[in-house]
Amino acid sequence: MNLIVYGSLINTKELKDMVNLEKDIEELVPVRVRYFRRLFNKRSSRRGGEGNKIAVLNVEYTGSESDFFNGILLTRLTHRAEMSFNQREIGYTLTMVKESSINSYNKMLRINDDAYVYTALDHMKSNNIEPIPKYAELCLKGAKEWGEIFFRDFIESTYDAQGRFFYKQKTRS
């Protein structure tokens, strides 16, 4: 199975704490995925939070050509890694992403297989929650690890639960 991660798991420390990068994953590929939007609209199942600051990231299929998110494509996961992800991603379901919607940041590399992404179950989503601050910072640090263009795209494609640019608001304040 190929899996695209887009939140805290783009942070390599988080990813390494979960799986063995050398044994469980064939390759890590930074990618852009069209027709989806990344939002802080999923209630956290496993992270702390206070008041309404309980949101973690989710992606939703919109079908809109202008929507995208970026993430890391993990190719050919082992069965052990798949089970680890499934145990961790409570409140999400796997959604298939067609290969034609996935583009590598490396223009020389063509994506030849479909992949999956975790999307929040409806009962786990809310438009009245805000991100957990430490989680939002962890995601931002992870995005920086993948280079300036990836980082800029992360900022440009991350929204709060109401559909407003999340990080762009924070950098202007």
Secondary structure, 3 states (H helix, E strand, C coil): CCEEECCHHHCHHHHHHHCCCCCCCCEEEEEEEECEEEEEEEECCCCCCECCEEEEEEEEECCCCCCEEEEEEEECCCHHHHHHHHHHCCCEEEEEECHHHEEECCCCCCCCCCEEEEEECHHHECCCCEECHHHHHHHHHHHHHCCHHHHHHHHHCEEECCCCEHHHHHHHC
